[in-house]
């Protein structure tokens, strides 16, 4: 058998970030819900060293959030995708970032999805 595709994913990741361009968003943290899917070649293995540790996605998202104010969710998504692509095994990163409070009470959330490839 030959492995044709392998993905590592994290869904429903919650982070607090100072994000937004509107006056009521400046200077206050807001929740974001993040979803990441990475194309990473893996073999049939039982060793963490042989794959991408999804805890690294959590740490990368926290790093982006802690780096200071960000105007747009697009910026957050691109920064997170680039951090994931720093691992040479990752060939593609799909990052979806949702702001649950963006259009409250009219919508459950709003956001963006970006896909970056090597």
C-alpha positions as CSV (number, residue, x, y, z in Angstrom):
1,X,0.0,0.0,0.0
2,X,1.0,3.6,-0.7
3,X,0.0,6.6,1.4
4,X,-1.6,9.1,-0.9
5,X,-2.6,11.8,1.5
6,X,-2.2,12.7,5.1
7,X,-3.7,15.6,7.0
8,X,-3.2,16.9,10.5
9,X,-6.1,19.1,11.8
10,X,-7.3,21.1,14.8
11,X,-10.8,22.3,15.0
12,X,-12.6,24.6,17.5
13,X,-9.4,26.1,18.8
14,X,-10.3,29.1,21.0
15,X,-7.9,32.0,21.5
16,X,-8.4,35.5,22.7
17,X,-6.9,38.2,20.5
18,X,-6.8,42.0,20.3
19,X,-8.3,42.2,16.8
20,X,-10.5,44.6,14.9
21,X,-10.6,47.9,13.1
22,X,-13.8,49.4,14.6
23,X,-13.6,51.8,17.6
24,X,-15.5,49.4,19.9
25,X,-12.9,46.6,19.1
26,X,-9.7,48.6,19.8
27,X,-8.1,47.8,23.1
28,X,-10.1,44.8,24.0
29,X,-9.6,41.1,23.5
30,X,-12.1,39.1,21.5
31,X,-12.6,35.4,21.1
32,X,-11.6,33.7,17.9
33,X,-12.4,30.2,16.8
34,X,-9.7,28.7,14.7
35,X,-9.6,25.6,12.4
36,X,-6.3,24.4,10.8
37,X,-5.7,21.6,8.3
38,X,-2.2,20.8,7.3
39,X,-1.0,18.5,4.5
40,X,1.9,16.5,6.1
41,X,3.3,13.3,4.8
42,X,3.2,10.6,7.5
43,X,3.9,7.0,7.5
44,X,2.1,4.3,9.5
45,X,3.7,5.1,12.8
46,X,3.2,5.2,16.5
47,X,5.9,7.9,17.2
48,X,5.1,11.5,17.6
49,X,8.4,12.4,16.1
50,X,7.3,10.9,12.8
51,X,4.4,13.4,12.3
52,X,3.4,17.0,13.0
53,X,2.4,17.5,16.7
54,X,-0.9,19.3,16.6
55,X,0.0,21.0,19.9
56,X,2.3,23.1,17.7
57,X,-0.8,24.6,16.1
58,X,-2.1,25.7,19.5
59,X,1.2,27.3,20.4
60,X,1.4,29.0,17.0
61,X,-2.1,30.5,17.3
62,X,-1.3,31.7,20.8
63,X,1.9,33.3,19.5
64,X,0.0,35.2,16.8
65,X,-2.6,36.3,19.3
66,X,0.0,37.5,21.9
67,X,2.1,39.4,19.4
68,X,-0.1,42.5,19.7
69,X,-3.1,44.2,18.0
70,X,-4.2,42.8,14.6
71,X,-6.6,44.7,12.4
72,X,-8.0,41.9,10.3
73,X,-8.8,38.2,10.7
74,X,-7.2,37.8,7.3
75,X,-3.9,38.9,8.9
76,X,-4.3,36.5,11.8
77,X,-5.0,33.6,9.4
78,X,-2.0,34.4,7.1
79,X,0.4,34.7,10.0
80,X,-0.8,31.4,11.5
81,X,-0.6,29.6,8.2
82,X,3.0,30.9,7.7
83,X,4.0,29.7,11.1
84,X,2.7,26.2,10.3
85,X,4.5,26.2,7.0
86,X,7.8,26.8,8.9
87,X,7.8,23.1,9.5
88,X,9.4,21.7,6.3
89,X,7.1,18.7,6.3
90,X,4.0,20.9,5.9
91,X,3.2,21.4,2.2
92,X,-0.1,23.1,2.5
93,X,-1.9,25.0,5.3
94,X,-5.6,25.8,5.4
95,X,-6.6,28.2,8.2
96,X,-10.1,29.3,9.0
97,X,-10.6,32.1,11.6
98,X,-14.0,33.0,12.9
99,X,-15.0,36.0,15.0
100,X,-18.1,34.8,16.9
101,X,-19.0,38.3,18.1
102,X,-18.4,40.2,14.8
103,X,-22.1,40.4,13.8
104,X,-23.8,39.5,17.0
105,X,-26.8,39.1,17.4
106,X,-27.4,38.8,13.7
107,X,-25.0,36.0,12.9
108,X,-23.3,33.2,14.8
109,X,-19.9,34.3,13.4
110,X,-18.0,35.8,10.5
111,X,-14.5,35.2,9.3
112,X,-12.1,34.1,6.7
113,X,-10.4,31.0,5.3
114,X,-6.9,31.1,3.7
115,X,-4.9,28.4,2.0
116,X,-1.1,28.7,1.6
117,X,1.1,26.2,-0.2
118,X,4.8,25.9,-0.6
